[in-house]
Amino acid sequence: MRFYFLLFIVFIGASSAVQAADKNTAALNEQQQRELAQLEAPLYKPLLERYILDELKSVRQDQQKLREDVTKQVTHAQLDTADRALTYTTDTINNVFFIITATASILVLVGWNSLRDVKNKVEDIVNTRVSVITDEYEDRLKILEEKLRVRSEEILSNQERISITNEVHSLWMRANLESDIANKIEIFDEILKRKPEDVEAIAYKADALLELNETEQAIELCNQAIDIDSDYGYAYWQRACAYALTHEHADALADIKMSLEYSPNLRNELLHESAFASLHDNDSFNAIVSNEA
């Protein structure tokens, strides 16, 4: 009895479980149906993945084909360039050979039958041209050397003149400071050694000789100075002094007039010159002094 009771309980439990499972299945199906009814579009497109894969494969194949085409075009371009370069080189070499052949033919026609003739002809032309250029530059160098020589001589002459001028200037300063007449004459002689035609030194030497009563020598020096420079008034003045000391009054007055003509500033020294003391009573001298003659 107990066995049947247990079996009954088991049967009831199983029935309940089956009913519950049926209810759950029905509820799940109903929920699925509601969810399917709410969908507006399918969850995936049919064959979309396959289409994408096919497109990727097609793109990869096209790219591979493009690469092959580009490689072929580049290869053909390189081959074409190499072929053109080879053709240009061949044509150039052929043209060079043609020119050489034509040149050789022309040389043979004009009489240059060998390279030795060509060499000799070139040497003759070069030697002739070099000789002409050498002669031209030798002439130019001679002219330049002559100009340099003249310029060097001028420079040396100017240097010598400067040196002599400095020495003469120094001697004049010594002469101005010297009180002894004999030493002055020696200094004037040194000046005349350096400048033999210095009329001023000659005239001042004549003045120094007059102080030593060397009138004849003083007159000779004055004549020398006048011969060198006939417009130098002080030379006439010194000669007038010498003539006045020797009482040659007519010559003295003539030289006084000449000296005043070339050096009017000497008029102030007429009455102060001791050599003219013998002329103070001379009417012509006094007329010159008063500027009437």
Disulfide bonds with the S-S distance in Angstrom:
none
